[in-house]
Every structure is written in C-alpha cells, then in structure tokens.
Amino acid sequence: MLELQAKCPKLTTIVYSRNYTTDDEPEHPTKEGKIKVLSFESVVELGNKRIASKRGFTPPSAQHIALIMYTSGSTGKPKGVMVEHGPLLMRTTWMQDTYTVGVGDVVPFKTSFIFGVSEWELFWTLTTGAPLAIMPQSIVRKPEAMAHALSSIGASVAFLTPSHVDAILPVLGMTPSAGDASSICGALCGGAAARKRKNPLPQLRHVVCCGEALSVATVQRFYTTFDSAQIHNLYGPT
C-alpha cells in the first residue's frame, strides 16, 4: 500500500479481487485525503443495486449482448458477431481455470480492440485482480522495445502471434557483455560481444499464441530460450 501511495500520490480508491487478503485498515490517510479499499465483489454488488434502481432497466443476463466484434471470417466480407455475456464469461472462466492469474501477476495489454484476443486480455485479467500493463503500439511493433517492456514489467502471461514470438526470441535470447548497452535492446546490436542467456524472463509462465498457425520450429526456438515458461496454441477462437 505504501509503495502504491508513493507512486500514485493522488490515488483515492483501490479495488482488489477475491484472491487478495490484507490486514490493513479499510481506509488509509494520505496527503490527498483517504484511500478507499474495496473488494471487487462489493463494487459489482453496488453496481447491480444501482442498475436495479433504474426504473424499467433490467440487469444484464447471460443472453444479453456484451459486445459486437466485426470479423471477415472466411468470406472476406466484414460482418458483426454479437458476443453474449454468457460465452464471454465461460471463456474467461476457462482461461482462469487453465492458466490462473491473480494479484502478483502482470499481463501486457497489446492487442487492438478490434481483435477477439483483446477480450481475454481485458476481461480475464481485470476480473481476477491481476494488473494489466498497457503497451503502446510504438513498443509493440518493435521487437527490441517489446522484449525490453516484457522484462521491465515482469510479465507473467503474454498473448502473442507466432510471428511476434519469432521476432522477440532473438532479442530475449541474447544479453550484452560488460561494456555494452545495459538494456535488453542493446543485445541485438552487440554482435560478437553479445552472449546467449537462458530464461531471460524469469517471471514469465505462459505465452498464449493465436492469430496465426504455430509452427514446430517456433515452439523449438521458444523452449531453447526458456527453461520454465510454456507456449500454448489457441489459434482459431473466432
């Protein structure tokens, strides 16, 4: 809590998930007043009460539309796909049961809102209490910058296309020798001075691949670079 206050002096409210436990008091004095600490469940309950109080408004059910995703599918013609709350909840629940993230994990948000994978990054992460690190596209498009960002934030789970994995692995697999640039990005320019290293992202547990076919060669390169992290093929969710 004290670390958060130092980084965010104007912080007024913290919402934690059901996985978070603390012996702290419910309110903490700061220069800006008091920080309110609320459980995720209490926020949802309050929201439902406010919704129910609106005359003629019914709280959403599993059959209500959560979002509309436009996809060309196999036809090449864009069409709107209405995604209901129920399937979205089932998907995020499955993700949590399979990969499990929570307080202490960090998930990078790098996918554009127009792609279905962004639903997993957003809803799955935020409903489990894990921090979501927003990655600017200027970083996502550059393998060196993205590799450095994954290391800096201590990413636990990352959603990447296979081609993105192929571009980042050479950067992650090398580290500068003494006297070279101190950043991971500098390794790519280190030439002969750079040396191979094992397990460059120790916090990383899972890389979920989608959007493209995952080749055997990419999987082999991944496990040559990492000791403990796993790569998963979830291509074709739409």
C-alpha positions in Angstrom: 0.0 0.0 0.0 2.8 2.4 0.9 4.5 1.7 -2.4 1.3 2.5 -4.3 0.9 5.7 -2.4 4.4 6.8 -3.2 3.9 6.1 -6.9 0.4 7.5 -7.1 0.0 10.3 -4.6 -3.5 11.2 -5.9 -4.8 7.6 -5.6 -8.2 7.6 -4.0 -9.6 4.1 -4.5 -8.2 0.6 -4.8 -10.3 -2.4 -5.9 -8.9 -5.8 -5.1 -10.0 -9.2 -6.2 -11.3 -12.1 -4.1 -7.8 -13.6 -4.2 -6.3 -10.6 -2.2 -6.1 -10.6 1.5 -4.8 -7.8 3.8 -4.8 -6.9 7.4 -4.7 -3.2 6.6 -7.4 -0.8 7.7 -10.2 -0.2 5.1 -9.0 3.4 4.7 -5.5 4.9 4.6 -4.7 8.5 5.3 -2.7 10.3 2.6 -1.9 13.9 1.7 -4.9 13.9 -0.6 -7.3 12.5 1.9 -8.1 8.8 2.4 -7.7 5.8 0.1 -10.7 3.6 0.0 -10.0 -0.1 -0.3 -12.9 -2.0 -1.8 -13.4 -5.7 -2.8 -14.3 -6.4 -6.4 -17.5 -8.2 -5.2 -18.7 -5.1 -3.3 -18.2 -3.0 -6.4 -20.2 -5.4 -8.5 -23.0 -5.6 -5.9 -23.2 -1.8 -5.6 -23.4 -1.6 -9.4 -26.2 -4.1 -9.6 -28.1 -2.3 -7.0 -27.8 1.0 -8.8 -28.8 -0.7 -12.1 -31.8 -2.3 -10.4 -32.9 1.1 -9.0 -33.3 2.5 -12.5 -37.0 2.3 -13.5 -37.6 0.0 -16.4 -34.0 -1.2 -16.6 -33.2 -4.9 -16.2 -29.7 -6.0 -15.1 -27.9 -7.9 -17.9 -28.2 -11.7 -18.1 -26.1 -14.3 -19.8 -28.1 -13.8 -23.0 -27.6 -10.1 -23.2 -25.1 -8.8 -25.8 -21.7 -7.8 -24.2 -20.0 -6.6 -27.4 -20.1 -6.8 -31.2 -17.0 -8.0 -32.9 -16.5 -7.4 -36.6 -14.7 -10.2 -38.5 -14.3 -11.2 -42.1 -14.1 -14.9 -41.2 -13.7 -17.0 -44.4 -15.8 -14.8 -46.6 -13.6 -11.7 -46.8 -16.7 -9.5 -46.1 -16.9 -7.9 -42.6 -19.8 -8.9 -40.5 -20.8 -8.2 -36.9 -20.7 -11.1 -34.5 -22.8 -10.4 -31.4 -21.0 -11.8 -28.3 -23.2 -12.5 -25.3 -22.2 -12.2 -21.7 -22.6 -16.0 -21.1 -20.0 -17.2 -23.7 -17.6 -14.4 -22.6 -17.9 -15.4 -19.0 -17.4 -19.1 -19.9 -14.3 -18.2 -21.9 -12.7 -16.1 -19.2 -13.5 -18.7 -16.6 -11.9 -21.4 -18.7 -8.8 -19.2 -19.1 -8.6 -18.7 -15.3 -9.0 -22.4 -14.6 -6.4 -23.3 -17.2 -3.7 -20.6 -16.7 -4.7 -18.9 -13.4 -3.6 -15.3 -12.9 -4.2 -13.0 -9.9 -2.6 -10.5 -7.6 1.2 -10.5 -8.2 0.9 -11.4 -11.9 1.3 -8.9 -14.7 -0.4 -9.3 -18.2 0.6 -6.9 -21.0 -2.4 -5.4 -23.0 -1.1 -5.2 -26.5 -4.0 -6.3 -28.8 -6.2 -3.9 -30.6 -9.8 -3.7 -29.5 -10.9 -4.9 -33.0 -9.5 -8.4 -32.3 -11.1 -11.0 -30.1 -8.0 -11.7 -28.1 -8.3 -8.2 -26.5 -11.4 -9.7 -24.7 -9.2 -12.2 -22.9 -6.5 -9.7 -22.0 -9.1 -7.2 -20.7 -11.8 -9.1 -19.0 -9.9 -12.2 -17.8 -7.1 -10.1 -16.3 -9.2 -7.4 -14.6 -11.7 -9.8 -13.1 -9.0 -11.8 -11.4 -7.2 -8.9 -9.8 -4.0 -9.1 -12.0 -2.5 -5.8 -13.2 -2.9 -5.0 -16.9 0.1 -3.2 -18.4 -1.0 -1.2 -21.4 1.6 -1.5 -24.2 1.7 1.4 -26.7 1.7 0.3 -30.3 5.0 2.1 -30.8 6.5 -0.5 -28.5 4.5 -3.5 -29.7 5.7 -3.0 -33.3 9.4 -3.0 -32.3 10.8 -6.4 -31.2 13.6 -4.9 -29.2 11.3 -2.4 -27.4 8.7 -5.1 -26.7 11.3 -7.5 -25.3 12.5 -4.8 -23.0 9.0 -4.0 -21.9 8.1 -7.6 -21.1 11.2 -7.7 -18.9 10.6 -4.3 -17.3 7.0 -5.1 -16.2 7.8 -8.7 -15.2 5.2 -10.2 -17.5 3.6 -13.4 -16.2 1.4 -14.2 -19.2 1.5 -12.8 -22.7 -0.7 -13.2 -25.8 1.5 -13.1 -28.9 1.2 -14.1 -32.5 3.8 -16.7 -33.6 5.5 -14.2 -35.9 5.7 -11.8 -32.9 7.3 -14.6 -30.9 9.8 -15.3 -33.7 10.8 -11.6 -33.8 11.2 -11.3 -30.0 13.1 -14.5 -29.2 16.4 -13.5 -30.8 16.3 -10.3 -28.6 15.5 -12.2 -25.5 18.0 -14.9 -26.1 21.0 -12.5 -26.0 22.3 -10.2 -23.4 25.1 -7.6 -23.7 28.5 -8.3 -22.3 30.3 -5.9 -20.0 30.8 -2.5 -21.5 27.8 -2.9 -23.9 24.5 -1.2 -23.7 22.7 -2.1 -20.5 19.3 -2.6 -21.9 18.0 -5.8 -23.5 17.5 -3.9 -26.7 21.3 -3.3 -26.8 21.9 -7.0 -27.1 20.7 -7.0 -30.7 23.4 -4.6 -31.7 26.0 -6.2 -29.6 27.2 -8.5 -32.4 30.0 -10.8 -31.2 30.1 -9.1 -27.9 26.7 -10.3 -27.0 26.3 -13.7 -25.4 23.4 -16.2 -25.2 21.5 -16.4 -22.0 18.9 -18.8 -20.6 15.5 -18.0 -19.2 15.6 -14.2 -19.8 12.1 -13.6 -18.4 12.0 -15.5 -15.1 8.5 -14.3 -14.2 7.0 -15.5 -17.5 4.9 -18.6 -17.1 2.7 -18.8 -20.2 2.9 -17.4 -23.8 -0.5 -17.9 -25.5 -0.2 -17.9 -29.3 -3.2 -17.1 -31.6 -3.9 -15.2 -34.8 -1.6 -17.4 -36.9 -0.6 -21.1 -37.2 2.1 -22.0 -34.6 5.0 -23.9 -36.3 7.1 -26.6 -34.7 10.2 -24.5 -35.4 8.8 -21.6 -33.3 8.0 -24.0 -30.4 11.5 -25.4 -30.6 13.1 -22.0 -30.5 10.9 -21.0 -27.6 12.0 -23.9 -25.4 15.6 -23.3 -26.4 15.3 -19.8 -24.9 13.1 -20.6 -21.8 13.5 -23.2 -19.0 10.2 -22.9 -17.2 7.8 -20.9 -19.4 5.3 -22.7 -21.6 3.9 -21.8 -25.0 0.3 -22.7 -25.9 -1.5 -22.8 -29.3 -5.0 -21.3 -29.1 -5.3 -20.4 -32.8 -8.8 -20.2 -34.2 -11.0 -18.9 -31.3 -13.4 -17.0 -33.7 
